[in-house]
Every structure is written in C-alpha cells, then in structure tokens.
Amino acid sequence: MKPWQLYVALVCGRVSRIEVVALRCCGYQVRALLSGGRYRTVSYAEDRVLWPSMGVIKARLQRYGVRQLLLLQPESHDEIIGRPALREADPGLWLAVR
C-alpha cells in the first residue's frame, strides 16, 4: 500500500489502526489493519517496505492524517541476548503522532 492509498483508506474510514513493528536490527515496518481484518503493509518508497527511523514514520503518517499508532516489538531485548522469551505477548505501546 502506498502512502496516498493509506490516506484514501483513512478518509473513507477503512482503517481500524496503524501498527509499527520494530524489526530486529533493520528498521520498522508499518502496517494498516483494515476494517475487514486484513493487514496491508505501507511502503516507505516505491519498492521499499522498511522504514529507517521512527521520526520519518511519524512525520509521513502525520501528513496523511494519522493521529495515533501502535508500536509493536515482537522480540524483547531479553530474547535478543538469549534470555527466555516472555510468557505473555507484548500488548504494544500507543503513541500519539504529533
């Protein structure tokens, strides 16, 4: 999904929430959860789905009308350094886009 397509989906009310997934050592991925339950990945450029930094994500999404996003980190720092995984999944962190 290109950013302008995200804007159209937001205006039409088809987006339930925006999720940003922190990927291990390579950046972020932005996903839009559509009202039908499907996820669409939002591209950073023509063919890139990895976003370099949170500042770029917030600035771009704010331009398209996003006011809040859910930051998810599938792997905790403990898992990365070899400690046991969490017993419960991380619920994520709601961030305001300003």
Backbone atoms as SQL, in Angstrom:
CREATE TABLE atoms (id INTEGER PRIMARY KEY, chain TEXT, resi INTEGER, resn TEXT, atom TEXT, x REAL, y REAL, z REAL);
INSERT INTO atoms VALUES
  (1, 'A', 1, 'MET', 'N', 0.857, -1.163, 0.000),
  (2, 'A', 1, 'MET', 'CA', 0.000, 0.000, 0.000),
  (3, 'A', 1, 'MET', 'C', 0.908, 1.233, 0.000),
  (4, 'A', 2, 'LYS', 'N', 0.656, 2.107, -0.939),
  (5, 'A', 2, 'LYS', 'CA', 1.400, 3.353, -0.999),
  (6, 'A', 2, 'LYS', 'C', 0.798, 4.359, -0.001),
  (7, 'A', 3, 'PRO', 'N', 1.586, 5.341, 0.449),
  (8, 'A', 3, 'PRO', 'CA', 1.057, 6.301, 1.425),
  (9, 'A', 3, 'PRO', 'C', -0.215, 7.024, 0.968),
  (10, 'A', 4, 'TRP', 'N', -0.320, 7.351, -0.307),
  (11, 'A', 4, 'TRP', 'CA', -1.535, 8.034, -0.761),
  (12, 'A', 4, 'TRP', 'C', -2.743, 7.101, -0.680),
  (13, 'A', 5, 'GLN', 'N', -2.523, 5.785, -0.859),
  (14, 'A', 5, 'GLN', 'CA', -3.610, 4.820, -0.712),
  (15, 'A', 5, 'GLN', 'C', -4.043, 4.718, 0.751),
  (16, 'A', 6, 'LEU', 'N', -3.071, 4.846, 1.656),
  (17, 'A', 6, 'LEU', 'CA', -3.390, 4.880, 3.080),
  (18, 'A', 6, 'LEU', 'C', -4.262, 6.086, 3.391),
  (19, 'A', 7, 'TYR', 'N', -3.920, 7.234, 2.822),
  (20, 'A', 7, 'TYR', 'CA', -4.703, 8.453, 3.043),
  (21, 'A', 7, 'TYR', 'C', -6.150, 8.257, 2.594),
  (22, 'A', 8, 'VAL', 'N', -6.337, 7.684, 1.421),
  (23, 'A', 8, 'VAL', 'CA', -7.693, 7.446, 0.904),
  (24, 'A', 8, 'VAL', 'C', -8.447, 6.490, 1.824),
  (25, 'A', 9, 'ALA', 'N', -7.777, 5.431, 2.284),
  (26, 'A', 9, 'ALA', 'CA', -8.422, 4.467, 3.182),
  (27, 'A', 9, 'ALA', 'C', -8.787, 5.123, 4.513),
  (28, 'A', 10, 'LEU', 'N', -7.924, 6.010, 5.019),
  (29, 'A', 10, 'LEU', 'CA', -8.229, 6.724, 6.264),
  (30, 'A', 10, 'LEU', 'C', -9.442, 7.627, 6.098),
  (31, 'A', 11, 'VAL', 'N', -9.486, 8.368, 5.003),
  (32, 'A', 11, 'VAL', 'CA', -10.604, 9.286, 4.742),
  (33, 'A', 11, 'VAL', 'C', -11.918, 8.520, 4.609),
  (34, 'A', 12, 'CYS', 'N', -11.848, 7.353, 3.979),
  (35, 'A', 12, 'CYS', 'CA', -13.061, 6.545, 3.779),
  (36, 'A', 12, 'CYS', 'C', -13.431, 5.730, 5.014),
  (37, 'A', 13, 'GLY', 'N', -12.610, 5.766, 6.067),
  (38, 'A', 13, 'GLY', 'CA', -12.912, 5.039, 7.293),
  (39, 'A', 13, 'GLY', 'C', -12.662, 3.552, 7.226),
  (40, 'A', 14, 'ARG', 'N', -11.768, 3.118, 6.351),
  (41, 'A', 14, 'ARG', 'CA', -11.500, 1.693, 6.197),
  (42, 'A', 14, 'ARG', 'C', -10.335, 1.192, 7.043),
  (43, 'A', 15, 'VAL', 'N', -9.673, 2.059, 7.801),
  (44, 'A', 15, 'VAL', 'CA', -8.519, 1.664, 8.603),
  (45, 'A', 15, 'VAL', 'C', -8.916, 1.613, 10.079),
  (46, 'A', 16, 'SER', 'N', -8.710, 0.455, 10.705),
  (47, 'A', 16, 'SER', 'CA', -9.004, 0.313, 12.132),
  (48, 'A', 16, 'SER', 'C', -7.887, 0.892, 12.982),
  (49, 'A', 17, 'ARG', 'N', -6.636, 0.572, 12.611),
  (50, 'A', 17, 'ARG', 'CA', -5.490, 1.125, 13.332),
  (51, 'A', 17, 'ARG', 'C', -4.225, 0.986, 12.491),
  (52, 'A', 18, 'ILE', 'N', -3.229, 1.762, 12.870),
  (53, 'A', 18, 'ILE', 'CA', -1.910, 1.710, 12.240),
  (54, 'A', 18, 'ILE', 'C', -0.955, 1.075, 13.236),
  (55, 'A', 19, 'GLU', 'N', -0.211, 0.071, 12.790),
  (56, 'A', 19, 'GLU', 'CA', 0.761, -0.605, 13.638),
  (57, 'A', 19, 'GLU', 'C', 2.161, -0.399, 13.067),
  (58, 'A', 20, 'VAL', 'N', 3.120, -0.132, 13.939),
  (59, 'A', 20, 'VAL', 'CA', 4.525, -0.042, 13.550),
  (60, 'A', 20, 'VAL', 'C', 5.233, -1.181, 14.262),
  (61, 'A', 21, 'VAL', 'N', 5.869, -2.053, 13.485),
  (62, 'A', 21, 'VAL', 'CA', 6.554, -3.214, 14.031),
  (63, 'A', 21, 'VAL', 'C', 8.053, -2.953, 13.987),
  (64, 'A', 22, 'ALA', 'N', 8.704, -2.995, 15.147),
  (65, 'A', 22, 'ALA', 'CA', 10.155, -2.826, 15.224),
  (66, 'A', 22, 'ALA', 'C', 10.798, -4.148, 14.812),
  (67, 'A', 23, 'LEU', 'N', 11.551, -4.109, 13.722),
  (68, 'A', 23, 'LEU', 'CA', 12.199, -5.313, 13.223),
  (69, 'A', 23, 'LEU', 'C', 13.634, -5.373, 13.732),
  (70, 'A', 24, 'ARG', 'N', 14.077, -6.523, 14.029),
  (71, 'A', 24, 'ARG', 'CA', 15.392, -6.733, 14.634),
  (72, 'A', 24, 'ARG', 'C', 16.514, -6.232, 13.721),
  (73, 'A', 25, 'CYS', 'N', 17.183, -5.192, 14.145),
  (74, 'A', 25, 'CYS', 'CA', 18.398, -4.667, 13.507),
  (75, 'A', 25, 'CYS', 'C', 18.219, -4.138, 12.083),
  (76, 'A', 26, 'CYS', 'N', 17.004, -3.878, 11.623),
  (77, 'A', 26, 'CYS', 'CA', 16.902, -3.419, 10.239),
  (78, 'A', 26, 'CYS', 'C', 15.875, -2.307, 10.019),
  (79, 'A', 27, 'GLY', 'N', 15.191, -1.843, 11.030),
  (80, 'A', 27, 'GLY', 'CA', 14.254, -0.745, 10.851),
  (81, 'A', 27, 'GLY', 'C', 12.861, -1.083, 11.340),
  (82, 'A', 28, 'TYR', 'N', 11.884, -0.494, 10.669),
  (83, 'A', 28, 'TYR', 'CA', 10.487, -0.637, 11.075),
  (84, 'A', 28, 'TYR', 'C', 9.630, -1.011, 9.871),
  (85, 'A', 29, 'GLN', 'N', 8.507, -1.643, 10.163),
  (86, 'A', 29, 'GLN', 'CA', 7.519, -1.937, 9.137),
  (87, 'A', 29, 'GLN', 'C', 6.191, -1.339, 9.591),
  (88, 'A', 30, 'VAL', 'N', 5.518, -0.637, 8.700),
  (89, 'A', 30, 'VAL', 'CA', 4.235, -0.011, 9.027),
  (90, 'A', 30, 'VAL', 'C', 3.128, -0.834, 8.384),
  (91, 'A', 31, 'ARG', 'N', 2.150, -1.211, 9.207),
  (92, 'A', 31, 'ARG', 'CA', 1.011, -1.987, 8.714),
  (93, 'A', 31, 'ARG', 'C', -0.282, -1.269, 9.052),
  (94, 'A', 32, 'ALA', 'N', -1.217, -1.339, 8.145),
  (95, 'A', 32, 'ALA', 'CA', -2.557, -0.801, 8.382),
  (96, 'A', 32, 'ALA', 'C', -3.502, -1.981, 8.552),
  (97, 'A', 33, 'LEU', 'N', -4.217, -1.998, 9.679),
  (98, 'A', 33, 'LEU', 'CA', -5.239, -3.015, 9.900),
  (99, 'A', 33, 'LEU', 'C', -6.538, -2.460, 9.339),
  (100, 'A', 34, 'LEU', 'N', -7.019, -3.080, 8.279),
  (101, 'A', 34, 'LEU', 'CA', -8.242, -2.616, 7.635),
  (102, 'A', 34, 'LEU', 'C', -9.454, -3.128, 8.404),
  (103, 'A', 35, 'SER', 'N', -10.581, -2.482, 8.221),
  (104, 'A', 35, 'SER', 'CA', -11.788, -2.833, 8.974),
  (105, 'A', 35, 'SER', 'C', -12.253, -4.256, 8.696),
  (106, 'A', 36, 'GLY', 'N', -11.840, -4.863, 7.590),
  (107, 'A', 36, 'GLY', 'CA', -12.208, -6.245, 7.293),
  (108, 'A', 36, 'GLY', 'C', -11.333, -7.273, 7.990),
  (109, 'A', 37, 'GLY', 'N', -10.304, -6.802, 8.751),
  (110, 'A', 37, 'GLY', 'CA', -9.432, -7.717, 9.452),
  (111, 'A', 37, 'GLY', 'C', -8.143, -8.049, 8.724),
  (112, 'A', 38, 'ARG', 'N', -7.949, -7.502, 7.520),
  (113, 'A', 38, 'ARG', 'CA', -6.730, -7.767, 6.754),
  (114, 'A', 38, 'ARG', 'C', -5.678, -6.707, 7.055),
  (115, 'A', 39, 'TYR', 'N', -4.421, -7.101, 6.945),
  (116, 'A', 39, 'TYR', 'CA', -3.314, -6.176, 7.096),
  (117, 'A', 39, 'TYR', 'C', -2.761, -5.804, 5.726),
  (118, 'A', 40, 'ARG', 'N', -2.399, -4.547, 5.571),
  (119, 'A', 40, 'ARG', 'CA', -1.704, -4.077, 4.369),
  (120, 'A', 40, 'ARG', 'C', -0.440, -3.364, 4.812),
  (121, 'A', 41, 'THR', 'N', 0.689, -3.698, 4.224),
  (122, 'A', 41, 'THR', 'CA', 1.957, -3.062, 4.538),
  (123, 'A', 41, 'THR', 'C', 2.046, -1.738, 3.792),
  (124, 'A', 42, 'VAL', 'N', 2.436, -0.686, 4.507),
  (125, 'A', 42, 'VAL', 'CA', 2.561, 0.647, 3.923),
  (126, 'A', 42, 'VAL', 'C', 4.008, 0.832, 3.499),
  (127, 'A', 43, 'SER', 'N', 4.230, 1.153, 2.222),
  (128, 'A', 43, 'SER', 'CA', 5.594, 1.273, 1.714),
  (129, 'A', 43, 'SER', 'C', 6.194, 2.637, 2.044),
  (130, 'A', 44, 'TYR', 'N', 7.505, 2.650, 2.213),
  (131, 'A', 44, 'TYR', 'CA', 8.247, 3.875, 2.517),
  (132, 'A', 44, 'TYR', 'C', 8.555, 4.641, 1.237),
  (133, 'A', 45, 'ALA', 'N', 8.959, 3.926, 0.222),
  (134, 'A', 45, 'ALA', 'CA', 9.225, 4.499, -1.102),
  (135, 'A', 45, 'ALA', 'C', 8.562, 3.577, -2.117),
  (136, 'A', 46, 'GLU', 'N', 8.864, 3.742, -3.385),
  (137, 'A', 46, 'GLU', 'CA', 8.216, 2.940, -4.435),
  (138, 'A', 46, 'GLU', 'C', 8.239, 1.448, -4.138),
  (139, 'A', 47, 'ASP', 'N', 9.407, 0.915, -3.789),
  (140, 'A', 47, 'ASP', 'CA', 9.519, -0.537, -3.631),
  (141, 'A', 47, 'ASP', 'C', 10.064, -0.949, -2.266),
  (142, 'A', 48, 'ARG', 'N', 10.125, -0.025, -1.319),
  (143, 'A', 48, 'ARG', 'CA', 10.699, -0.334, -0.011),
  (144, 'A', 48, 'ARG', 'C', 9.617, -0.405, 1.055),
  (145, 'A', 49, 'VAL', 'N', 9.619, -1.486, 1.842),
  (146, 'A', 49, 'VAL', 'CA', 8.657, -1.616, 2.928),
  (147, 'A', 49, 'VAL', 'C', 9.312, -1.421, 4.289),
  (148, 'A', 50, 'LEU', 'N', 10.636, -1.274, 4.331),
  (149, 'A', 50, 'LEU', 'CA', 11.324, -0.999, 5.587),
  (150, 'A', 50, 'LEU', 'C', 11.503, 0.496, 5.750),
  (151, 'A', 51, 'TRP', 'N', 11.151, 1.006, 6.904),
  (152, 'A', 51, 'TRP', 'CA', 11.283, 2.421, 7.215),
  (153, 'A', 51, 'TRP', 'C', 12.525, 2.596, 8.069),
  (154, 'A', 52, 'PRO', 'N', 13.323, 3.635, 7.816),
  (155, 'A', 52, 'PRO', 'CA', 14.599, 3.775, 8.523),
  (156, 'A', 52, 'PRO', 'C', 14.504, 4.225, 9.977),
  (157, 'A', 53, 'SER', 'N', 13.558, 5.098, 10.312),
  (158, 'A', 53, 'SER', 'CA', 13.515, 5.613, 11.687),
  (159, 'A', 53, 'SER', 'C', 12.092, 5.997, 12.077),
  (160, 'A', 54, 'MET', 'N', 11.881, 6.080, 13.378),
  (161, 'A', 54, 'MET', 'CA', 10.559, 6.433, 13.898),
  (162, 'A', 54, 'MET', 'C', 10.195, 7.873, 13.542),
  (163, 'A', 55, 'GLY', 'N', 11.179, 8.774, 13.503),
  (164, 'A', 55, 'GLY', 'CA', 10.895, 10.168, 13.147),
  (165, 'A', 55, 'GLY', 'C', 10.335, 10.297, 11.744),
  (166, 'A', 56, 'VAL', 'N', 10.895, 9.553, 10.811),
  (167, 'A', 56, 'VAL', 'CA', 10.411, 9.562, 9.426),
  (168, 'A', 56, 'VAL', 'C', 8.988, 9.019, 9.363),
  (169, 'A', 57, 'ILE', 'N', 8.739, 7.958, 10.101),
  (170, 'A', 57, 'ILE', 'CA', 7.398, 7.349, 10.123),
  (171, 'A', 57, 'ILE', 'C', 6.368, 8.350, 10.639),
  (172, 'A', 58, 'LYS', 'N', 6.664, 8.952, 11.782),
  (173, 'A', 58, 'LYS', 'CA', 5.703, 9.891, 12.377),
  (174, 'A', 58, 'LYS', 'C', 5.440, 11.085, 11.471),
  (175, 'A', 59, 'ALA', 'N', 6.487, 11.652, 10.885),
  (176, 'A', 59, 'ALA', 'CA', 6.305, 12.812, 10.008),
  (177, 'A', 59, 'ALA', 'C', 5.456, 12.459, 8.787),
  (178, 'A', 60, 'ARG', 'N', 5.738, 11.326, 8.167),
  (179, 'A', 60, 'ARG', 'CA', 4.997, 10.932, 6.968),
  (180, 'A', 60, 'ARG', 'C', 3.550, 10.594, 7.300),
  (181, 'A', 61, 'LEU', 'N', 3.328, 9.838, 8.382),
  (182, 'A', 61, 'LEU', 'CA', 1.960, 9.450, 8.734),
  (183, 'A', 61, 'LEU', 'C', 1.130, 10.638, 9.194),
  (184, 'A', 62, 'GLN', 'N', 1.759, 11.607, 9.841),
  (185, 'A', 62, 'GLN', 'CA', 1.031, 12.802, 10.262),
  (186, 'A', 62, 'GLN', 'C', 0.514, 13.563, 9.048),
  (187, 'A', 63, 'ARG', 'N', 1.329, 13.618, 7.996),
  (188, 'A', 63, 'ARG', 'CA', 0.892, 14.289, 6.762),
  (189, 'A', 63, 'ARG', 'C', -0.344, 13.634, 6.162),
  (190, 'A', 64, 'TYR', 'N', -0.495, 12.329, 6.368),
  (191, 'A', 64, 'TYR', 'CA', -1.629, 11.613, 5.794),
  (192, 'A', 64, 'TYR', 'C', -2.805, 11.482, 6.747),
  (193, 'A', 65, 'GLY', 'N', -2.741, 12.130, 7.899),
  (194, 'A', 65, 'GLY', 'CA', -3.901, 12.182, 8.774),
  (195, 'A', 65, 'GLY', 'C', -3.917, 11.188, 9.920),
  (196, 'A', 66, 'VAL', 'N', -2.836, 10.461, 10.141),
  (197, 'A', 66, 'VAL', 'CA', -2.784, 9.515, 11.257),
  (198, 'A', 66, 'VAL', 'C', -2.527, 10.296, 12.542),
  (199, 'A', 67, 'ARG', 'N', -3.289, 10.014, 13.583),
  (200, 'A', 67, 'ARG', 'CA', -3.134, 10.707, 14.865),
  (201, 'A', 67, 'ARG', 'C', -2.546, 9.824, 15.957),
  (202, 'A', 68, 'GLN', 'N', -2.629, 8.492, 15.774),
  (203, 'A', 68, 'GLN', 'CA', -2.168, 7.572, 16.790),
  (204, 'A', 68, 'GLN', 'C', -1.707, 6.286, 16.115),
  (205, 'A', 69, 'LEU', 'N', -0.642, 5.673, 16.654),
  (206, 'A', 69, 'LEU', 'CA', -0.174, 4.404, 16.121),
  (207, 'A', 69, 'LEU', 'C', 0.190, 3.472, 17.265),
  (208, 'A', 70, 'LEU', 'N', 0.225, 2.195, 16.964),
  (209, 'A', 70, 'LEU', 'CA', 0.558, 1.169, 17.948),
  (210, 'A', 70, 'LEU', 'C', 1.941, 0.637, 17.624),
  (211, 'A', 71, 'LEU', 'N', 2.902, 0.819, 18.544),
  (212, 'A', 71, 'LEU', 'CA', 4.269, 0.344, 18.353),
  (213, 'A', 71, 'LEU', 'C', 4.384, -1.062, 18.931),
  (214, 'A', 72, 'LEU', 'N', 4.776, -2.002, 18.088),
  (215, 'A', 72, 'LEU', 'CA', 4.930, -3.399, 18.496),
  (216, 'A', 72, 'LEU', 'C', 6.386, -3.817, 18.377),
  (217, 'A', 73, 'GLN', 'N', 6.849, -4.600, 19.333),
  (218, 'A', 73, 'GLN', 'CA', 8.204, -5.134, 19.295),
  (219, 'A', 73, 'GLN', 'C', 8.098, -6.630, 19.532),
  (220, 'A', 74, 'PRO', 'N', 8.113, -7.431, 18.452),
  (221, 'A', 74, 'PRO', 'CA', 7.894, -8.867, 18.608),
  (222, 'A', 74, 'PRO', 'C', 8.967, -9.575, 19.426),
  (223, 'A', 75, 'GLU', 'N', 10.188, -9.071, 19.415),
  (224, 'A', 75, 'GLU', 'CA', 11.260, -9.674, 20.201),
  (225, 'A', 75, 'GLU', 'C', 11.695, -8.685, 21.271),
  (226, 'A', 76, 'SER', 'N', 11.709, -9.130, 22.504),
  (227, 'A', 76, 'SER', 'CA', 12.172, -8.259, 23.580),
  (228, 'A', 76, 'SER', 'C', 13.696, -8.252, 23.600),
  (229, 'A', 77, 'HIS', 'N', 14.260, -7.303, 24.301),
  (230, 'A', 77, 'HIS', 'CA', 15.707, -7.239, 24.430),
  (231, 'A', 77, 'HIS', 'C', 16.240, -8.505, 25.085),
  (232, 'A', 78, 'ASP', 'N', 15.487, -9.052, 26.040),
  (233, 'A', 78, 'ASP', 'CA', 15.913, -10.283, 26.708),
  (234, 'A', 78, 'ASP', 'C', 16.031, -11.437, 25.717),
  (235, 'A', 79, 'GLU', 'N', 15.093, -11.550, 24.798),
  (236, 'A', 79, 'GLU', 'CA', 15.149, -12.630, 23.809),
  (237, 'A', 79, 'GLU', 'C', 16.347, -12.455, 22.879),
  (238, 'A', 80, 'ILE', 'N', 16.648, -11.217, 22.514),
  (239, 'A', 80, 'ILE', 'CA', 17.762, -10.959, 21.605),
  (240, 'A', 80, 'ILE', 'C', 19.080, -11.381, 22.237),
  (241, 'A', 81, 'ILE', 'N', 19.246, -11.168, 23.551),
  (242, 'A', 81, 'ILE', 'CA', 20.507, -11.530, 24.192),
  (243, 'A', 81, 'ILE', 'C', 20.495, -12.944, 24.775),
  (244, 'A', 82, 'GLY', 'N', 19.443, -13.707, 24.528),
  (245, 'A', 82, 'GLY', 'CA', 19.437, -15.118, 24.876),
  (246, 'A', 82, 'GLY', 'C', 18.696, -15.515, 26.135),
  (247, 'A', 83, 'ARG', 'N', 18.017, -14.601, 26.793),
  (248, 'A', 83, 'ARG', 'CA', 17.201, -14.960, 27.948),
  (249, 'A', 83, 'ARG', 'C', 15.889, -15.577, 27.460),
  (250, 'A', 84, 'PRO', 'N', 15.190, -16.287, 28.329),
  (251, 'A', 84, 'PRO', 'CA', 13.913, -16.898, 27.893),
  (252, 'A', 84, 'PRO', 'C', 12.903, -15.853, 27.411),
  (253, 'A', 85, 'ALA', 'N', 12.033, -16.294, 26.538),
  (254, 'A', 85, 'ALA', 'CA', 11.003, -15.411, 25.976),
  (255, 'A', 85, 'ALA', 'C', 9.971, -15.045, 27.038),
  (256, 'A', 86, 'LEU', 'N', 9.229, -13.985, 26.770),
  (257, 'A', 86, 'LEU', 'CA', 8.156, -13.571, 27.667),
  (258, 'A', 86, 'LEU', 'C', 7.038, -14.605, 27.654),
  (259, 'A', 87, 'ARG', 'N', 6.359, -14.733, 28.778),
  (260, 'A', 87, 'ARG', 'CA', 5.244, -15.678, 28.841),
  (261, 'A', 87, 'ARG', 'C', 4.014, -15.153, 28.137),
  (262, 'A', 88, 'GLU', 'N', 3.841, -13.839, 28.174),
  (263, 'A', 88, 'GLU', 'CA', 2.698, -13.214, 27.509),
  (264, 'A', 88, 'GLU', 'C', 3.211, -12.302, 26.407),
  (265, 'A', 89, 'ALA', 'N', 2.457, -12.187, 25.350),
  (266, 'A', 89, 'ALA', 'CA', 2.847, -11.313, 24.245),
  (267, 'A', 89, 'ALA', 'C', 2.796, -9.854, 24.681),
  (268, 'A', 90, 'ASP', 'N', 3.686, -9.065, 24.151),
  (269, 'A', 90, 'ASP', 'CA', 3.714, -7.631, 24.442),
  (270, 'A', 90, 'ASP', 'C', 2.492, -6.980, 23.799),
  (271, 'A', 91, 'PRO', 'N', 1.668, -6.259, 24.588),
  (272, 'A', 91, 'PRO', 'CA', 0.457, -5.656, 24.012),
  (273, 'A', 91, 'PRO', 'C', 0.743, -4.441, 23.129),
  (274, 'A', 92, 'GLY', 'N', 1.955, -3.935, 23.144),
  (275, 'A', 92, 'GLY', 'CA', 2.293, -2.777, 22.327),
  (276, 'A', 92, 'GLY', 'C', 2.160, -1.482, 23.109),
  (277, 'A', 93, 'LEU', 'N', 2.586, -0.414, 22.487),
  (278, 'A', 93, 'LEU', 'CA', 2.580, 0.900, 23.109),
  (279, 'A', 93, 'LEU', 'C', 1.896, 1.882, 22.166),
  (280, 'A', 94, 'TRP', 'N', 0.836, 2.525, 22.618),
  (281, 'A', 94, 'TRP', 'CA', 0.142, 3.528, 21.812),
  (282, 'A', 94, 'TRP', 'C', 0.935, 4.827, 21.846),
  (283, 'A', 95, 'LEU', 'N', 1.242, 5.375, 20.684),
  (284, 'A', 95, 'LEU', 'CA', 1.984, 6.630, 20.565),
  (285, 'A', 95, 'LEU', 'C', 1.138, 7.642, 19.804),
  (286, 'A', 96, 'ALA', 'N', 1.136, 8.862, 20.294),
  (287, 'A', 96, 'ALA', 'CA', 0.475, 9.957, 19.563),
  (288, 'A', 96, 'ALA', 'C', 1.405, 10.435, 18.456),
  (289, 'A', 97, 'VAL', 'N', 0.854, 10.719, 17.311),
  (290, 'A', 97, 'VAL', 'CA', 1.640, 11.230, 16.191),
  (291, 'A', 97, 'VAL', 'C', 1.480, 12.725, 16.179),
  (292, 'A', 98, 'ARG', 'N', 2.537, 13.451, 16.549),
  (293, 'A', 98, 'ARG', 'CA', 2.479, 14.917, 16.600),
  (294, 'A', 98, 'ARG', 'C', 3.603, 15.508, 15.810);
